Amino acid sequence: MRRALLVLPLLVACTNYESGPCDDLCTELFRECEYAAFPTFSSCYQGCTYAEVEQGADVVGEAACVEAAECNTFEILECEHEYGVQ
């Protein structure tokens, strides 16, 4: 038990994501919808930040759209087409 308590802070430090549109989007896709395209939260977050910073994706709009899609895969794809990288 004691060993687990020592490891826990390290695990938390390694998964410290900034709050913001990518966190919102990935929370919805990975945690709420369990969207198969992202095997881990980290894979979603890294892809999202790359799309936002390097390719100019409208992550705020996409996050709102995905939340409204309520885990409907076809609607999530439409959100990607509308707000993702062009």
C-alpha positions as CSV (number, residue, x, y, z in Angstrom):
1,M,0.0,0.0,0.0
2,R,2.8,2.4,0.9
3,R,4.5,1.8,-2.4
4,A,1.3,2.7,-4.3
5,L,1.0,6.0,-2.5
6,L,4.6,6.9,-3.6
7,V,3.8,6.1,-7.2
8,L,0.5,8.0,-7.4
9,P,2.0,11.5,-7.4
10,L,4.3,10.5,-10.3
11,L,1.3,9.2,-12.3
12,V,-0.6,12.4,-11.8
13,A,2.4,14.5,-12.8
14,C,2.7,12.6,-16.1
15,T,-0.9,13.1,-17.1
16,N,-1.3,16.8,-16.2
17,Y,-3.2,18.3,-19.2
18,E,-4.1,21.9,-19.5
19,S,-7.7,22.8,-19.1
20,G,-9.1,24.2,-22.3
21,P,-10.8,23.2,-25.6
22,C,-8.6,20.1,-26.2
23,D,-9.2,18.9,-22.7
24,D,-13.0,19.4,-23.2
25,L,-13.0,17.7,-26.6
26,C,-11.0,14.7,-25.5
27,T,-12.9,14.3,-22.3
28,E,-16.1,14.0,-24.4
29,L,-14.5,11.8,-27.1
30,F,-12.4,9.5,-24.9
31,R,-14.1,9.4,-21.5
32,E,-17.8,10.1,-22.3
33,C,-18.2,8.5,-25.8
34,E,-15.3,6.0,-25.6
35,Y,-14.6,6.9,-29.2
36,A,-12.5,4.0,-30.7
37,A,-10.3,6.3,-32.8
38,F,-8.4,7.3,-29.6
39,P,-7.0,4.4,-27.6
40,T,-5.8,6.8,-24.8
41,F,-6.7,10.2,-23.6
42,S,-3.1,11.2,-24.4
43,S,-3.5,10.2,-28.1
44,C,-6.5,12.4,-28.4
45,Y,-5.0,15.3,-26.6
46,Q,-1.8,15.3,-28.6
47,G,-3.7,15.1,-31.9
48,C,-6.0,17.9,-30.8
49,T,-3.2,20.3,-29.8
50,Y,-1.3,19.5,-33.0
51,A,-4.4,20.3,-35.1
52,E,-5.1,23.4,-33.1
53,V,-1.6,24.9,-33.0
54,E,0.0,23.6,-36.2
55,Q,-3.0,23.4,-38.5
56,G,-5.4,26.0,-37.2
57,A,-8.4,23.8,-36.3
58,D,-11.3,25.4,-34.6
59,V,-11.2,23.2,-31.5
60,V,-13.6,25.3,-29.5
61,G,-16.3,24.9,-32.1
62,E,-15.5,21.2,-32.6
63,A,-15.7,20.6,-28.8
64,A,-19.1,22.3,-28.6
65,C,-20.3,20.3,-31.7
66,V,-19.1,17.0,-30.3
67,E,-20.8,17.6,-27.0
68,A,-24.1,18.4,-28.8
69,A,-23.6,15.2,-30.9
70,E,-24.2,13.1,-27.7
71,C,-21.8,10.3,-28.8
72,N,-23.5,9.8,-32.2
73,T,-20.6,8.7,-34.4
74,F,-22.0,10.1,-37.6
75,E,-22.6,13.5,-36.0
76,I,-19.1,13.4,-34.5
77,L,-17.7,12.9,-38.0
78,E,-19.7,15.9,-39.2
79,C,-18.2,18.0,-36.4
80,E,-14.7,17.0,-37.6
81,H,-15.6,17.9,-41.2
82,E,-17.0,21.3,-40.1
83,Y,-14.5,22.4,-37.5
84,G,-11.4,20.2,-38.0
85,V,-8.5,20.8,-40.2
86,Q,-9.4,21.9,-43.7
